[in-house]
Amino acid sequence: MKVNKSLLGGAGNALENRKLLNFWARFTISIANAITFLVLLYLLFYAEVKETSRDLVNILMGAYVAVLAKSTDYWFREKKDHEHEEEMESSKARYKLKKGRK
């Protein structure tokens, strides 16, 4: 059986589709966070902003530093992948089922 895989999911088994869609969702959120941070940097250093608004931009910058730290931690930290464990369990179950039939 030939399985066509796409970059955004939709072909293949359900677990692979979910893993791929989760990756793209996380990637999109991380890109949006980085773009927001760059916009705040621009507002802080290059745009003409009123003094009262500049305080708000400073507060938002501080909050986004924490968001970017968490995002970086997510992408580069060693972590336990629950979807990989689920895939291993399902392959073990299929192997046992196949072995039991013979």
N, CA, C and O atoms as CSV, one atom per row, in Angstrom:
chain,resi,resn,atom,element,x,y,z
A,1,MET,N,N,0.839,-1.178,0.000
A,1,MET,CA,C,0.000,0.000,0.000
A,1,MET,C,C,0.882,1.239,0.000
A,1,MET,O,O,1.767,1.370,0.846
A,2,LYS,N,N,0.655,2.131,-0.922
A,2,LYS,CA,C,1.433,3.356,-1.036
A,2,LYS,C,C,0.771,4.461,-0.218
A,2,LYS,O,O,-0.426,4.719,-0.350
A,3,VAL,N,N,1.567,5.106,0.627
A,3,VAL,CA,C,1.055,6.184,1.468
A,3,VAL,C,C,1.710,7.480,1.018
A,3,VAL,O,O,2.935,7.595,1.014
A,4,ASN,N,N,0.898,8.446,0.642
A,4,ASN,CA,C,1.408,9.767,0.281
A,4,ASN,C,C,1.418,10.641,1.515
A,4,ASN,O,O,0.395,10.810,2.179
A,5,LYS,N,N,2.571,11.193,1.817
A,5,LYS,CA,C,2.676,12.077,2.972
A,5,LYS,C,C,2.722,13.514,2.498
A,5,LYS,O,O,3.344,13.828,1.484
A,6,SER,N,N,2.061,14.379,3.237
A,6,SER,CA,C,2.130,15.788,2.914
A,6,SER,C,C,2.821,16.518,4.052
A,6,SER,O,O,2.959,15.984,5.152
A,7,LEU,N,N,3.244,17.718,3.786
A,7,LEU,CA,C,3.970,18.502,4.776
A,7,LEU,C,C,3.084,18.924,5.938
A,7,LEU,O,O,3.583,19.122,7.046
A,8,LEU,N,N,1.802,19.064,5.716
A,8,LEU,CA,C,0.888,19.526,6.756
A,8,LEU,C,C,0.017,18.422,7.330
A,8,LEU,O,O,-0.924,18.721,8.065
A,9,GLY,N,N,0.286,17.175,7.033
A,9,GLY,CA,C,-0.530,16.079,7.533
A,9,GLY,C,C,-1.644,15.760,6.552
A,9,GLY,O,O,-1.717,16.337,5.467
A,10,GLY,N,N,-2.500,14.847,6.940
A,10,GLY,CA,C,-3.630,14.508,6.095
A,10,GLY,C,C,-3.464,13.199,5.362
A,10,GLY,O,O,-4.431,12.686,4.800
A,11,ALA,N,N,-2.282,12.648,5.350
A,11,ALA,CA,C,-2.052,11.341,4.733
A,11,ALA,C,C,-1.236,10.516,5.709
A,11,ALA,O,O,-0.549,11.076,6.564
A,12,GLY,N,N,-1.295,9.232,5.602
A,12,GLY,CA,C,-0.572,8.396,6.542
A,12,GLY,C,C,-1.456,8.037,7.719
A,12,GLY,O,O,-2.676,8.192,7.662
A,13,ASN,N,N,-0.831,7.553,8.795
A,13,ASN,CA,C,-1.637,7.144,9.946
A,13,ASN,C,C,-1.947,8.335,10.849
A,13,ASN,O,O,-1.346,9.401,10.714
A,14,ALA,N,N,-2.874,8.145,11.754
A,14,ALA,CA,C,-3.365,9.241,12.595
A,14,ALA,C,C,-2.285,9.792,13.519
A,14,ALA,O,O,-2.229,10.999,13.755
A,15,LEU,N,N,-1.431,8.921,14.040
A,15,LEU,CA,C,-0.382,9.371,14.957
A,15,LEU,C,C,0.619,10.278,14.249
A,15,LEU,O,O,1.008,11.315,14.786
A,16,GLU,N,N,1.033,9.893,13.052
A,16,GLU,CA,C,1.968,10.726,12.288
A,16,GLU,C,C,1.335,12.070,11.927
A,16,GLU,O,O,1.998,13.106,11.982
A,17,ASN,N,N,0.057,12.053,11.560
A,17,ASN,CA,C,-0.634,13.306,11.242
A,17,ASN,C,C,-0.678,14.235,12.449
A,17,ASN,O,O,-0.440,15.436,12.329
A,18,ARG,N,N,-0.987,13.665,13.619
A,18,ARG,CA,C,-1.060,14.478,14.827
A,18,ARG,C,C,0.305,15.043,15.191
A,18,ARG,O,O,0.408,16.200,15.599
A,19,LYS,N,N,1.361,14.232,15.045
A,19,LYS,CA,C,2.711,14.717,15.336
A,19,LYS,C,C,3.085,15.869,14.404
A,19,LYS,O,O,3.658,16.867,14.842
A,20,LEU,N,N,2.764,15.730,13.134
A,20,LEU,CA,C,3.105,16.760,12.161
A,20,LEU,C,C,2.305,18.042,12.386
A,20,LEU,O,O,2.857,19.139,12.307
A,21,LEU,N,N,1.026,17.910,12.663
A,21,LEU,CA,C,0.207,19.095,12.921
A,21,LEU,C,C,0.613,19.779,14.225
A,21,LEU,O,O,0.600,21.007,14.304
A,22,ASN,N,N,0.975,19.001,15.248
A,22,ASN,CA,C,1.466,19.592,16.494
A,22,ASN,C,C,2.755,20.362,16.262
A,22,ASN,O,O,2.942,21.441,16.823
A,23,PHE,N,N,3.648,19.818,15.438
A,23,PHE,CA,C,4.889,20.519,15.127
A,23,PHE,C,C,4.593,21.866,14.481
A,23,PHE,O,O,5.143,22.889,14.890
A,24,TRP,N,N,3.713,21.868,13.461
A,24,TRP,CA,C,3.425,23.114,12.757
A,24,TRP,C,C,2.723,24.125,13.656
A,24,TRP,O,O,2.956,25.328,13.531
A,25,ALA,N,N,1.862,23.652,14.564
A,25,ALA,CA,C,1.204,24.569,15.496
A,25,ALA,C,C,2.229,25.213,16.428
A,25,ALA,O,O,2.201,26.424,16.645
A,26,ARG,N,N,3.125,24.408,16.972
A,26,ARG,CA,C,4.159,24.931,17.876
A,26,ARG,C,C,5.111,25.862,17.141
A,26,ARG,O,O,5.515,26.895,17.676
A,27,PHE,N,N,5.466,25.500,15.924
A,27,PHE,CA,C,6.364,26.320,15.128
A,27,PHE,C,C,5.730,27.674,14.819
A,27,PHE,O,O,6.391,28.709,14.915
A,28,THR,N,N,4.448,27.667,14.449
A,28,THR,CA,C,3.740,28.907,14.130
A,28,THR,C,C,3.642,29.818,15.350
A,28,THR,O,O,3.837,31.028,15.241
A,29,ILE,N,N,3.343,29.242,16.504
A,29,ILE,CA,C,3.268,30.040,17.733
A,29,ILE,C,C,4.628,30.635,18.062
A,29,ILE,O,O,4.711,31.794,18.471
A,30,SER,N,N,5.689,29.866,17.893
A,30,SER,CA,C,7.034,30.375,18.172
A,30,SER,C,C,7.412,31.513,17.227
A,30,SER,O,O,8.012,32.499,17.656
A,31,ILE,N,N,7.071,31.387,15.956
A,31,ILE,CA,C,7.350,32.450,14.990
A,31,ILE,C,C,6.557,33.711,15.339
A,31,ILE,O,O,7.088,34.819,15.265
A,32,ALA,N,N,5.298,33.545,15.717
A,32,ALA,CA,C,4.477,34.700,16.097
A,32,ALA,C,C,5.061,35.401,17.324
A,32,ALA,O,O,5.070,36.630,17.389
A,33,ASN,N,N,5.543,34.635,18.284
A,33,ASN,CA,C,6.180,35.235,19.468
A,33,ASN,C,C,7.431,36.017,19.084
A,33,ASN,O,O,7.654,37.118,19.588
A,34,ALA,N,N,8.238,35.463,18.206
A,34,ALA,CA,C,9.470,36.143,17.794
A,34,ALA,C,C,9.155,37.432,17.031
A,34,ALA,O,O,9.819,38.447,17.239
A,35,ILE,N,N,8.157,37.403,16.158
A,35,ILE,CA,C,7.781,38.604,15.405
A,35,ILE,C,C,7.246,39.678,16.343
A,35,ILE,O,O,7.565,40.857,16.188
A,36,THR,N,N,6.435,39.273,17.315
A,36,THR,CA,C,5.921,40.239,18.293
A,36,THR,C,C,7.061,40.877,19.075
A,36,THR,O,O,7.045,42.081,19.331
A,37,PHE,N,N,8.043,40.079,19.452
A,37,PHE,CA,C,9.203,40.600,20.175
A,37,PHE,C,C,9.973,41.609,19.323
A,37,PHE,O,O,10.392,42.652,19.825
A,38,LEU,N,N,10.161,41.305,18.044
A,38,LEU,CA,C,10.870,42.223,17.164
A,38,LEU,C,C,10.090,43.530,16.965
A,38,LEU,O,O,10.695,44.599,16.881
A,39,VAL,N,N,8.770,43.457,16.889
A,39,VAL,CA,C,7.950,44.666,16.781
A,39,VAL,C,C,8.098,45.514,18.038
A,39,VAL,O,O,8.207,46.737,17.955
A,40,LEU,N,N,8.102,44.864,19.205
A,40,LEU,CA,C,8.284,45.607,20.453
A,40,LEU,C,C,9.662,46.254,20.521
A,40,LEU,O,O,9.800,47.376,21.009
A,41,LEU,N,N,10.689,45.546,20.030
A,41,LEU,CA,C,12.031,46.136,19.977
A,41,LEU,C,C,12.046,47.377,19.086
A,41,LEU,O,O,12.643,48.397,19.431
A,42,TYR,N,N,11.387,47.276,17.945
A,42,TYR,CA,C,11.310,48.417,17.037
A,42,TYR,C,C,10.617,49.601,17.715
A,42,TYR,O,O,11.087,50.736,17.640
A,43,LEU,N,N,9.495,49.318,18.378
A,43,LEU,CA,C,8.772,50.397,19.054
A,43,LEU,C,C,9.613,51.032,20.155
A,43,LEU,O,O,9.550,52.242,20.373
A,44,LEU,N,N,10.391,50.222,20.836
A,44,LEU,CA,C,11.164,50.725,21.963
A,44,LEU,C,C,12.339,51.589,21.520
A,44,LEU,O,O,12.628,52.611,22.142
A,45,PHE,N,N,13.018,51.182,20.447
A,45,PHE,CA,C,14.261,51.859,20.084
A,45,PHE,C,C,14.180,52.771,18.854
A,45,PHE,O,O,14.967,53.710,18.744
A,46,TYR,N,N,13.264,52.521,17.944
A,46,TYR,CA,C,13.284,53.275,16.686
A,46,TYR,C,C,12.053,54.131,16.434
A,46,TYR,O,O,12.137,55.099,15.678
A,47,ALA,N,N,10.928,53.817,17.030
A,47,ALA,CA,C,9.697,54.565,16.761
A,47,ALA,C,C,9.540,55.707,17.775
A,47,ALA,O,O,10.037,55.649,18.900
A,48,GLU,N,N,8.841,56.725,17.332
A,48,GLU,CA,C,8.512,57.833,18.227
A,48,GLU,C,C,7.275,57.432,19.026
A,48,GLU,O,O,6.171,57.351,18.487
A,49,VAL,N,N,7.477,57.185,20.313
A,49,VAL,CA,C,6.390,56.753,21.183
A,49,VAL,C,C,6.282,57.739,22.338
A,49,VAL,O,O,7.297,58.190,22.868
A,50,LYS,N,N,5.056,58.075,22.730
A,50,LYS,CA,C,4.858,58.983,23.868
A,50,LYS,C,C,5.452,58.362,25.125
A,50,LYS,O,O,5.588,57.143,25.226
A,51,GLU,N,N,5.796,59.204,26.065
A,51,GLU,CA,C,6.438,58.732,27.293
A,51,GLU,C,C,5.550,57.759,28.065
A,51,GLU,O,O,6.042,56.770,28.609
A,52,THR,N,N,4.262,58.031,28.117
A,52,THR,CA,C,3.358,57.128,28.847
A,52,THR,C,C,3.257,55.774,28.140
A,52,THR,O,O,3.166,54.736,28.794
A,53,SER,N,N,3.272,55.786,26.830
A,53,SER,CA,C,3.214,54.533,26.074
A,53,SER,C,C,4.538,53.787,26.145
A,53,SER,O,O,4.564,52.559,26.068
A,54,ARG,N,N,5.623,54.511,26.288
A,54,ARG,CA,C,6.943,53.873,26.369
A,54,ARG,C,C,7.038,52.982,27.612
A,54,ARG,O,O,7.673,51.928,27.575
A,55,ASP,N,N,6.409,53.405,28.703
A,55,ASP,CA,C,6.383,52.570,29.906
A,55,ASP,C,C,5.670,51.252,29.639
A,55,ASP,O,O,6.120,50.195,30.082
A,56,LEU,N,N,4.573,51.316,28.925
A,56,LEU,CA,C,3.830,50.105,28.572
A,56,LEU,C,C,4.659,49.198,27.670
A,56,LEU,O,O,4.654,47.979,27.842
A,57,VAL,N,N,5.368,49.784,26.714
A,57,VAL,CA,C,6.225,48.995,25.814
A,57,VAL,C,C,7.344,48.314,26.626
A,57,VAL,O,O,7.693,47.166,26.351
A,58,ASN,N,N,7.896,49.005,27.605
A,58,ASN,CA,C,8.923,48.404,28.467
A,58,ASN,C,C,8.371,47.214,29.248
A,58,ASN,O,O,9.037,46.188,29.377
A,59,ILE,N,N,7.165,47.353,29.762
A,59,ILE,CA,C,6.543,46.244,30.496
A,59,ILE,C,C,6.302,45.055,29.566
A,59,ILE,O,O,6.571,43.908,29.924
A,60,LEU,N,N,5.795,45.344,28.375
A,60,LEU,CA,C,5.566,44.259,27.401
A,60,LEU,C,C,6.869,43.591,26.984
A,60,LEU,O,O,6.903,42.377,26.784
A,61,MET,N,N,7.935,44.362,26.852
A,61,MET,CA,C,9.251,43.783,26.516
A,61,MET,C,C,9.692,42.799,27.592
A,61,MET,O,O,10.167,41.706,27.283
A,62,GLY,N,N,9.534,43.184,28.844
A,62,GLY,CA,C,9.896,42.293,29.936
A,62,GLY,C,C,9.100,41.005,29.917
A,62,GLY,O,O,9.642,39.928,30.166
A,63,ALA,N,N,7.809,41.113,29.619
A,63,ALA,CA,C,6.970,39.914,29.541
A,63,ALA,C,C,7.392,39.035,28.373
A,63,ALA,O,O,7.410,37.811,28.499
A,64,TYR,N,N,7.732,39.639,27.240
A,64,TYR,CA,C,8.103,38.845,26.076
A,64,TYR,C,C,9.487,38.231,26.191
A,64,TYR,O,O,9.767,37.236,25.523
A,65,VAL,N,N,10.347,38.785,27.005
A,65,VAL,CA,C,11.634,38.124,27.254
A,65,VAL,C,C,11.380,36.769,27.909
A,65,VAL,O,O,12.020,35.778,27.560
A,66,ALA,N,N,10.450,36.730,28.853
A,66,ALA,CA,C,10.101,35.461,29.503
A,66,ALA,C,C,9.453,34.487,28.502
A,66,ALA,O,O,9.730,33.288,28.533
A,67,VAL,N,N,8.599,35.004,27.626
A,67,VAL,CA,C,7.952,34.153,26.622
A,67,VAL,C,C,9.000,33.557,25.678
A,67,VAL,O,O,8.947,32.367,25.366
A,68,LEU,N,N,9.941,34.370,25.227
A,68,LEU,CA,C,10.986,33.854,24.337
A,68,LEU,C,C,11.891,32.866,25.052
A,68,LEU,O,O,12.349,31.903,24.437
A,69,ALA,N,N,12.159,33.076,26.325
A,69,ALA,CA,C,12.970,32.122,27.079
A,69,ALA,C,C,12.271,30.772,27.169
A,69,ALA,O,O,12.907,29.729,27.018
A,70,LYS,N,N,10.970,30.789,27.412
A,70,LYS,CA,C,10.213,29.538,27.469
A,70,LYS,C,C,10.155,28.858,26.103
A,70,LYS,O,O,10.256,27.634,26.010
A,71,SER,N,N,9.996,29.643,25.055
A,71,SER,CA,C,9.952,29.084,23.704
A,71,SER,C,C,11.295,28.438,23.342
A,71,SER,O,O,11.330,27.346,22.774
A,72,THR,N,N,12.378,29.105,23.669
A,72,THR,CA,C,13.706,28.553,23.408
A,72,THR,C,C,13.935,27.297,24.238
A,72,THR,O,O,14.506,26.319,23.755
A,73,ASP,N,N,13.494,27.331,25.470
A,73,ASP,CA,C,13.606,26.170,26.341
A,73,ASP,C,C,12.841,24.992,25.759
A,73,ASP,O,O,13.321,23.859,25.799
A,74,TYR,N,N,11.655,25.250,25.221
A,74,TYR,CA,C,10.856,24.179,24.629
A,74,TYR,C,C,11.583,23.531,23.444
A,74,TYR,O,O,11.642,22.304,23.356
A,75,TRP,N,N,12.127,24.330,22.548
A,75,TRP,CA,C,12.714,23.785,21.331
A,75,TRP,C,C,14.063,23.116,21.561
A,75,TRP,O,O,14.401,22.180,20.836
A,76,PHE,N,N,14.845,23.559,22.542
A,76,PHE,CA,C,16.214,23.051,22.672
A,76,PHE,C,C,16.464,22.214,23.918
A,76,PHE,O,O,17.579,21.728,24.107
A,77,ARG,N,N,15.487,22.034,24.754
A,77,ARG,CA,C,15.655,21.230,25.960
A,77,ARG,C,C,15.385,19.764,25.629
A,77,ARG,O,O,14.516,19.456,24.814
A,78,GLU,N,N,16.124,18.876,26.257
A,78,GLU,CA,C,15.833,17.450,26.117
A,78,GLU,C,C,14.525,17.183,26.839
A,78,GLU,O,O,14.349,17.578,27.991
A,79,LYS,N,N,13.616,16.515,26.159
A,79,LYS,CA,C,12.315,16.283,26.772
A,79,LYS,C,C,11.801,14.902,26.413
A,79,LYS,O,O,12.278,14.250,25.485
A,80,LYS,N,N,10.832,14.492,27.168
A,80,LYS,CA,C,10.179,13.211,26.942
A,80,LYS,C,C,9.080,13.428,25.911
A,80,LYS,O,O,8.200,14.265,26.115
A,81,ASP,N,N,9.116,12.696,24.819
A,81,ASP,CA,C,8.131,12.852,23.755
A,81,ASP,C,C,7.026,11.812,23.928
A,81,ASP,O,O,7.243,10.623,23.691
A,82,HIS,N,N,5.848,12.262,24.339
A,82,HIS,CA,C,4.746,11.344,24.602
A,82,HIS,C,C,4.247,10.690,23.316
A,82,HIS,O,O,3.801,9.543,23.337
A,83,GLU,N,N,4.320,11.404,22.211
A,83,GLU,CA,C,3.859,10.824,20.955
A,83,GLU,C,C,4.791,9.704,20.498
A,83,GLU,O,O,4.334,8.719,19.917
A,84,HIS,N,N,6.081,9.844,20.752
A,84,HIS,CA,C,7.017,8.781,20.409
A,84,HIS,C,C,6.735,7.543,21.266
A,84,HIS,O,O,6.765,6.419,20.763
A,85,GLU,N,N,6.464,7.745,22.544
A,85,GLU,CA,C,6.124,6.619,23.418
A,85,GLU,C,C,4.856,5.925,22.937
A,85,GLU,O,O,4.776,4.697,22.939
A,86,GLU,N,N,3.862,6.714,22.525
A,86,GLU,CA,C,2.614,6.139,22.030
A,86,GLU,C,C,2.863,5.315,20.765
A,86,GLU,O,O,2.269,4.253,20.583
A,87,GLU,N,N,3.737,5.807,19.899
A,87,GLU,CA,C,4.064,5.081,18.679
A,87,GLU,C,C,4.765,3.763,19.001
A,87,GLU,O,O,4.486,2.740,18.376
A,88,MET,N,N,5.672,3.790,19.975
A,88,MET,CA,C,6.381,2.566,20.361
A,88,MET,C,C,5.422,1.545,20.976
A,88,MET,O,O,5.528,0.350,20.703
A,89,GLU,N,N,4.491,2.013,21.803
A,89,GLU,CA,C,3.509,1.109,22.397
A,89,GLU,C,C,2.613,0.477,21.341
A,89,GLU,O,O,2.303,-0.711,21.422
A,90,SER,N,N,2.194,1.262,20.352
A,90,SER,CA,C,1.328,0.708,19.313
A,90,SER,C,C,2.083,-0.284,18.439
A,90,SER,O,O,1.510,-1.281,18.001
A,91,SER,N,N,3.371,-0.021,18.177
A,91,SER,CA,C,4.136,-0.973,17.370
A,91,SER,C,C,4.390,-2.265,18.151
A,91,SER,O,O,4.400,-3.348,17.565
A,92,LYS,N,N,4.595,-2.161,19.468
A,92,LYS,CA,C,4.742,-3.371,20.287
A,92,LYS,C,C,3.455,-4.172,20.287
A,92,LYS,O,O,3.484,-5.399,20.191
A,93,ALA,N,N,2.316,-3.482,20.394
A,93,ALA,CA,C,1.026,-4.166,20.391
A,93,ALA,C,C,0.792,-4.863,19.049
A,93,ALA,O,O,0.294,-5.988,19.018
A,94,ARG,N,N,1.146,-4.207,17.944
A,94,ARG,CA,C,0.993,-4.834,16.625
A,94,ARG,C,C,1.896,-6.045,16.480
A,94,ARG,O,O,1.501,-7.054,15.897
A,95,TYR,N,N,3.118,-5.945,17.015
A,95,TYR,CA,C,4.059,-7.064,16.947
A,95,TYR,C,C,3.521,-8.251,17.741
A,95,TYR,O,O,3.578,-9.386,17.267
A,96,LYS,N,N,2.996,-8.004,18.951
A,96,LYS,CA,C,2.433,-9.076,19.759
A,96,LYS,C,C,1.224,-9.705,19.086
A,96,LYS,O,O,1.051,-10.923,19.124
A,97,LEU,N,N,0.385,-8.874,18.469
A,97,LEU,CA,C,-0.784,-9.362,17.772
A,97,LEU,C,C,-0.377,-10.218,16.583
A,97,LEU,O,O,-0.960,-11.277,16.352
A,98,LYS,N,N,0.619,-9.770,15.827
A,98,LYS,CA,C,1.094,-10.514,14.668
A,98,LYS,C,C,1.739,-11.820,15.112
A,98,LYS,O,O,1.527,-12.855,14.479
A,99,LYS,N,N,2.516,-11.793,16.180
A,99,LYS,CA,C,3.197,-12.969,16.696
A,99,LYS,C,C,2.192,-13.987,17.224
A,99,LYS,O,O,2.401,-15.193,17.094
A,100,GLY,N,N,1.114,-13.508,17.813
A,100,GLY,CA,C,0.080,-14.395,18.360
A,100,GLY,C,C,-0.707,-15.101,17.291
A,100,GLY,O,O,-1.232,-16.187,17.539
A,101,ARG,N,N,-0.811,-14.532,16.115
A,101,ARG,CA,C,-1.572,-15.148,15.021
A,101,ARG,C,C,-0.826,-16.314,14.389
A,101,ARG,O,O,-1.455,-17.230,13.860
A,102,LYS,N,N,0.493,-16.298,14.432
A,102,LYS,CA,C,1.274,-17.345,13.751
A,102,LYS,C,C,1.309,-18.622,14.510
A,102,LYS,O,O,1.925,-19.589,14.063
